[in-house]
Amino acid sequence: MGNQKQGLFKRFTTFCVTIMQKYLPDPYIFCAMLTFIVFIGSMVLTKQSPLQIIGHWSGGFWSLLAFSMQMALVLVTGHTMASSVIFTKLLAKMASKLKTPRQAIVVVTLVSTIACILNWGFGLVIGAIFAKEIARKLKGVDYRLLIASAYTGFLVWHGGLSGSIPLQVASDNVDALSKQTAGAVFANIPTSQTIFSPMNLFILGSLIILLPIINRAMYPSDDQVVVVDPKLLDDTIEVVQKPKSEMTPAERIENSKVISIILGVMGWVYILQYFITKGFNLNLNLVNFIFLFTGIILHGTPRRFLNAFLEATKGASGILLQFPFYAGIMGIMTGTNSEGVSLAILMSNFFVNISTPKTFPIFTFWSAGIVNFFVPSGGGQWAVQAPIVMPAGLKIGVSTAKSAMAIAWGDAWTNMIQPFWALPALGIAGLGAKDIMGYCLIVLICSGFVISAGFLLF
């Protein structure tokens, strides 16, 4: 019976992988199709003219520029740091201890998941870099599932220490919270009721156990394993070092360690000062700061660092191209008609109107998962749903903390099949979204039951 179940599960996994490989287009095309869907949906459901919707689209198009730059730097600075000799040797040593492909899948899933609980930006990059190093060292490991396993750890980010919504509601700025939630939050909600609540700890604990098991169970049979040539993963930067006597004054400066040491010390003085004064509350800017100045130190000379940085930028094209289009989609989703109604409001209200006190958190979680396809940003999702969900939950007797976490988990859940957040990992790995999304779809389905159960049980 166990073998039969395992066989059915693997057949379903193979089916999902095959479907995604055949029919999932490049993330840019996926983004364009989402744009058309929300354009038509907004026209039909909110009765706005095409010109009005184009106005919302163009108005939102450049609204994520700062965030796009942050995400591009997450990829580039993380990749640059990881390509240094010291870091490469450390990862290689860790990877060399793994003996079997299935063991590698379990370990990379755990590393990525735990790292994403600590900080999502750190986990997103470290998981992909570690997976890539494992592929270099371990023969016969399925590269697609390895990278997918590294990405599935990102599922837990919004229930972790860097979750933007639980940190937002824990803010001391009560006036801002009241405006964001249409008056539903009258005081800051401590993290003991959100991140460290029994419900959230149950969900996190369950996923830490479940994700490695699911990913290992999806490992393909020997005849279906797709390996990658380790030579294709070799992004070592070779620098031809001239003798100092042959260098020009400019070349001596470029190859001097003094500049890198001074810059690195300056950067790490600030980082240590931040930790001392503000604790280990990492944000995206600080993660990039750590990656950048650690990379400067580890590469030794400015020339080596610049060469590594140039190599790392090759994977950032997807972020730079697609993030403005997603910002445009957010503009359409949140653009209101003359009666103050938007597509996002209609979507959220539908689930609110069919909810009871028992089902409200689950329906909120599901609706947030749907909205996340079109507004794939924790802050954007909060801006769209908080004014609707938070007062409605309060009215029918659901705690504001639970309502907030339902939005947060919905936002994280469908990231598994939303290429938006996979772009940094895919850029590091050198894969396309269709290579990993079949596996991620299985994780989406299984984790959906676990998260829903968490909201029902507590």
C-alpha positions in Angstrom: 0.0 0.0 0.0 2.8 2.4 0.9 4.6 1.7 -2.4 1.4 2.3 -4.3 0.9 5.7 -2.6 4.4 6.6 -3.3 4.0 5.6 -6.9 0.8 7.7 -7.3 2.6 10.7 -5.7 5.6 10.4 -8.0 3.3 10.0 -11.0 1.4 13.2 -10.0 4.7 15.0 -9.5 6.0 13.9 -12.9 2.7 15.1 -14.4 3.0 18.5 -12.8 6.6 18.9 -13.9 5.8 17.9 -17.5 2.8 20.3 -17.6 4.9 23.2 -16.3 7.8 22.4 -18.7 5.5 22.3 -21.7 3.0 25.1 -21.0 4.5 27.6 -18.5 6.0 30.5 -20.5 8.9 32.7 -19.7 8.2 34.8 -16.5 8.1 37.9 -18.7 5.3 36.4 -20.8 3.5 35.2 -17.6 3.7 38.8 -16.4 2.3 40.1 -19.6 -0.6 37.6 -19.5 -1.4 38.7 -15.9 -1.4 42.3 -17.1 -4.0 41.5 -19.8 -6.1 39.5 -17.3 -6.3 42.3 -14.7 -6.9 44.8 -17.4 -10.0 43.0 -18.8 -11.1 42.0 -15.3 -11.0 45.6 -14.1 -12.9 46.8 -17.1 -15.6 44.3 -16.7 -16.0 44.3 -12.9 -15.3 47.9 -12.0 -16.9 49.4 -15.1 -13.8 51.6 -15.9 -12.8 52.7 -19.4 -9.7 51.4 -21.0 -8.1 54.9 -20.7 -8.8 55.0 -17.0 -7.2 51.6 -16.5 -4.2 52.6 -18.6 -3.9 55.6 -16.3 -3.8 53.3 -13.2 -1.3 51.0 -15.0 1.1 53.8 -16.0 0.7 55.5 -12.6 1.9 52.3 -10.8 4.5 51.3 -13.4 7.5 52.9 -11.8 6.3 52.7 -8.2 8.6 49.7 -7.3 11.9 51.3 -8.6 13.5 51.4 -5.2 12.4 47.9 -4.4 13.5 46.6 -7.8 17.0 48.0 -7.1 17.0 46.4 -3.7 16.1 43.0 -5.2 18.7 43.3 -8.0 21.3 44.1 -5.4 20.2 41.1 -3.3 21.0 38.9 -6.3 24.2 40.7 -7.4 25.8 41.3 -4.0 24.9 37.8 -2.7 26.3 36.2 -5.8 29.5 38.4 -5.7 30.1 37.5 -2.0 29.6 33.8 -2.7 32.0 33.8 -5.6 34.9 34.8 -3.4 37.6 32.1 -2.8 37.0 31.8 1.0 33.2 31.5 0.6 33.5 29.1 -2.3 35.8 26.8 -0.2 33.4 27.0 2.8 30.3 26.0 0.7 32.4 23.4 -1.1 33.3 21.8 2.3 29.7 21.8 3.4 28.6 20.3 0.1 31.3 17.6 0.1 29.9 16.1 3.3 26.7 15.2 1.5 26.8 11.6 0.2 23.5 11.0 -1.7 21.2 13.1 -3.9 18.2 12.7 -1.6 20.3 13.7 1.4 21.3 16.8 -0.5 17.6 17.7 -1.2 16.8 17.4 2.5 19.7 19.5 3.7 19.3 22.3 1.1 15.6 22.5 2.0 16.4 22.8 5.7 19.2 25.3 5.2 17.0 27.5 3.0 13.9 27.2 5.3 15.8 28.1 8.5 17.6 30.9 6.7 14.3 32.4 5.4 12.8 32.2 8.9 15.8 34.4 10.1 15.7 36.7 7.1 13.9 36.2 3.8 16.5 38.1 1.6 19.4 36.2 3.2 17.6 32.8 2.8 16.5 33.4 -0.8 20.1 34.0 -1.9 22.0 31.6 0.4 19.7 28.7 -0.5 20.3 29.1 -4.2 24.0 29.5 -3.8 24.3 26.5 -1.6 22.3 24.4 -4.0 24.5 25.5 -6.9 27.6 24.4 -5.0 26.0 21.0 -4.2 25.4 20.5 -7.9 29.1 21.1 -8.5 30.3 18.6 -6.0 27.6 15.8 -5.9 27.3 13.7 -9.0 23.9 12.5 -10.1 21.7 15.0 -8.2 18.7 16.4 -10.1 19.5 20.0 -10.6 15.9 21.2 -11.1 14.6 19.7 -7.9 17.7 20.9 -6.0 17.0 24.5 -7.0 13.3 24.1 -6.4 14.0 22.7 -2.9 16.2 25.8 -2.2 13.3 28.0 -3.3 10.6 26.2 -1.4 12.2 27.4 1.9 10.9 30.9 0.9 7.4 29.7 1.7 8.0 30.4 5.5 9.3 34.0 5.2 6.2 35.8 6.2 5.8 33.8 9.3 9.5 34.4 10.2 11.5 37.1 11.9 11.6 39.4 8.8 7.8 39.1 7.9 6.8 42.5 6.8 3.1 42.3 8.0 3.7 41.1 11.6 6.5 43.7 11.9 4.3 46.4 10.5 1.5 45.7 13.0 4.1 45.6 15.8 5.1 49.2 15.0 4.6 51.9 17.6 3.1 54.2 15.0 -0.5 53.6 16.0 -1.8 56.5 13.9 -0.4 54.9 10.7 -1.7 51.5 11.7 -5.1 52.9 12.3 -5.1 54.4 8.8 -3.8 51.3 7.2 -6.5 49.1 8.8 -9.4 51.5 8.5 -9.5 52.0 12.3 -9.3 48.3 13.2 -6.0 48.4 15.0 -6.0 50.8 18.0 -2.6 49.7 19.4 0.5 47.9 18.2 0.1 44.1 18.1 3.1 42.5 19.8 5.0 39.7 18.0 4.0 37.3 20.8 0.5 37.4 19.2 1.8 37.0 15.6 5.2 35.5 14.9 5.5 33.8 18.3 1.9 32.8 18.6 1.1 29.1 19.1 -0.7 29.1 15.8 2.2 30.5 13.8 4.8 28.3 15.6 2.6 25.3 14.8 2.6 26.2 11.1 6.3 27.0 11.0 7.2 23.8 12.8 5.0 21.7 10.6 6.5 23.2 7.4 10.1 22.7 8.7 9.3 19.0 9.0 7.0 18.7 6.0 9.0 20.5 3.3 12.1 18.3 3.4 9.9 15.2 3.4 7.9 16.4 0.4 10.9 17.5 -1.6 12.7 14.2 -0.9 9.6 12.2 -1.9 9.5 14.1 -5.3 13.0 12.9 -6.2 12.6 11.4 -9.8 13.5 7.9 -10.8 17.0 7.3 -12.2 15.9 7.5 -15.8 14.2 10.9 -15.2 17.0 12.7 -13.3 18.2 15.8 -15.0 21.8 16.7 -14.0 23.9 19.7 -15.0 27.4 19.7 -16.3 29.5 21.1 -13.4 31.6 23.0 -16.0 28.5 25.1 -16.8 28.3 26.1 -13.1 31.9 27.3 -12.9 31.7 31.1 -12.6 35.2 31.4 -11.1 36.7 34.8 -12.2 40.2 34.4 -13.5 42.3 37.5 -13.1 45.6 37.6 -15.0 47.9 39.3 -12.5 50.7 41.3 -13.9 54.0 41.7 -12.0 53.9 44.9 -10.0 56.9 46.2 -12.0 54.8 46.1 -15.2 51.7 47.7 -13.7 50.6 51.3 -14.4 49.9 53.5 -11.3 46.2 53.0 -12.0 46.6 49.2 -12.1 48.5 49.2 -8.8 45.7 51.0 -7.1 43.1 48.6 -8.6 45.1 45.6 -7.3 45.9 47.1 -3.9 44.2 45.5 -0.9 44.3 48.8 1.1 41.2 50.3 -0.5 39.1 47.1 0.0 40.3 46.8 3.7 39.4 50.4 4.5 36.0 50.2 2.8 35.3 46.9 4.4 36.2 48.1 7.9 33.9 51.2 7.4 31.0 49.0 6.3 31.4 46.5 9.1 31.7 49.3 11.7 28.3 50.5 10.7 26.9 46.9 10.6 28.1 46.1 14.1 26.9 49.5 15.4 23.4 48.6 13.9 23.3 45.3 15.7 24.4 46.8 19.0 21.8 49.6 18.9 18.9 48.0 17.1 19.4 44.3 17.6 19.2 41.6 14.9 16.2 43.1 13.2 17.5 42.7 9.6 16.0 44.7 6.8 16.6 44.4 3.1 19.0 47.3 3.0 21.1 45.9 5.8 21.2 42.4 4.1 22.6 44.1 1.0 25.0 46.1 3.1 26.3 42.9 4.7 26.6 41.1 1.3 28.3 44.1 -0.3 31.0 44.9 2.2 31.7 41.2 3.1 32.3 40.7 -0.6 34.6 43.6 -0.8 36.7 42.2 2.0 36.7 38.6 0.8 37.7 39.4 -2.8 40.8 41.2 -1.5 41.4 43.7 -4.3 39.1 46.1 -6.0 39.8 44.5 -9.4 38.8 41.1 -8.3 35.7 42.5 -6.7 34.7 44.4 -9.8 35.2 41.4 -12.0 33.0 39.3 -9.8 30.4 42.0 -9.5 30.3 42.3 -13.3 29.8 38.5 -13.7 27.0 38.6 -11.1 25.0 41.3 -12.9 24.2 38.9 -15.8 21.5 37.2 -13.8 19.6 40.5 -12.8 17.9 41.1 -16.2 14.7 39.4 -15.2 14.3 41.6 -12.1 15.0 44.8 -14.0 12.6 44.0 -16.8 9.6 42.5 -14.9 9.3 44.3 -11.6 8.0 47.5 -13.3 5.3 45.4 -15.1 4.2 43.9 -11.7 4.1 47.5 -10.3 1.8 48.3 -13.2 -0.4 45.3 -12.4 -0.6 46.5 -8.8 -1.7 49.9 -10.1 -4.6 48.3 -12.0 -5.6 46.1 -9.1 -5.8 49.0 -6.7 -7.1 51.7 -9.1 -10.6 52.7 -8.1 -13.6 53.9 -10.1 -15.7 56.9 -9.3 -17.4 54.9 -6.4 -14.1 54.0 -4.8 -14.2 50.4 -5.9 -11.1 48.5 -7.3 -10.6 45.0 -8.5 -8.6 44.1 -5.3 -11.4 45.5 -3.1 -14.0 43.4 -5.0 -11.9 40.2 -4.6 -11.3 40.7 -0.9 -15.0 41.7 -0.2 -16.2 38.5 -1.9 -14.3 36.3 0.6 -15.2 38.5 3.6 -18.9 38.3 2.7 -19.1 34.5 2.7 -17.1 34.1 5.9 -18.1 33.1 9.5 -15.9 33.6 12.6 -14.5 30.1 12.1 -13.9 30.3 8.3 -12.8 33.9 8.1 -9.0 33.3 8.7 -9.0 30.5 6.1 -10.9 32.5 3.5 -8.7 35.5 4.2 -5.6 33.2 3.7 -7.0 31.9 0.4 -8.0 35.4 -0.9 -4.6 36.7 0.0 -3.1 33.9 -2.0 -5.1 34.9 -5.0 -4.3 38.6 -4.6 -0.6 37.7 -4.3 -0.6 36.6 -8.0 -1.3 40.2 -9.0 0.2 42.1 -6.1 3.4 40.0 -5.3 4.7 42.2 -2.5 4.1 41.9 1.2 3.8 45.7 1.6 1.5 46.0 -1.4 -0.7 43.1 -0.2 -1.1 44.8 3.2 -2.0 48.1 1.6 -4.7 46.4 -0.6 -6.3 44.0 1.9 -5.7 45.5 5.4 -8.4 48.2 5.1 -11.0 45.5 4.1 -9.9 42.4 6.1 -8.9 43.9 9.4 -12.2 45.8 10.2 -14.3 42.8 8.9 -12.4 40.4 11.1 -12.9 42.6 14.1 -16.6 43.0 13.4 -17.2 39.2 13.4 -15.0 38.4 16.3 -11.6 37.4 14.9 -8.5 38.8 16.5 -6.6 41.5 14.6 -3.4 39.4 15.0 -5.0 36.3 13.4 -6.4 38.4 10.5 -3.0 40.0 9.9 -1.3 36.6 9.9 -3.9 35.2 7.5 -2.9 37.9 5.0 0.8 37.3 5.6 0.6 33.5 5.1 -1.6 34.0 1.9 1.0 36.3 0.6 3.8 33.8 1.2 1.8 30.7 0.1 1.3 31.4 -3.6 4.9 32.6 -4.0 5.5 29.0 -4.7 4.0 29.3 -8.2 4.6 33.1 -8.7 7.8 33.6 -10.7 8.2 37.1 -9.3 10.1 36.0 -6.2 11.9 33.1 -7.9 13.8 35.4 -10.2 16.8 36.0 -7.9 17.2 32.3 -7.2 16.8 31.4 -10.9 19.3 34.1 -11.8 21.9 32.6 -9.6 21.1 29.0 -10.7 20.9 29.8 -14.4 17.5 28.1 -14.8 14.0 29.2 -16.0 10.8 29.3 -14.0 9.4 26.3 -15.9 12.3 24.1 -14.6 11.2 24.3 -11.0 7.5 25.3 -10.9 6.2 21.8 -11.3 7.8 20.8 -8.0 6.8 24.1 -6.4 3.1 23.3 -7.4 3.2 20.1 -5.3 4.6 22.1 -2.3 1.8 24.7 -2.8 -0.9 22.0 -2.6 0.5 20.2 0.4 1.4 23.3 2.4 -2.0 24.8 1.7 -3.6 22.0 3.8 -1.1 22.5 6.6 -1.5 26.3 6.8 -5.3 26.0 6.6 -5.2 23.4 9.4 -3.2 25.9 11.5 -5.9 28.5 11.2 -8.6 26.0 12.0 -7.0 24.4 15.0 -6.0 27.6 16.9 
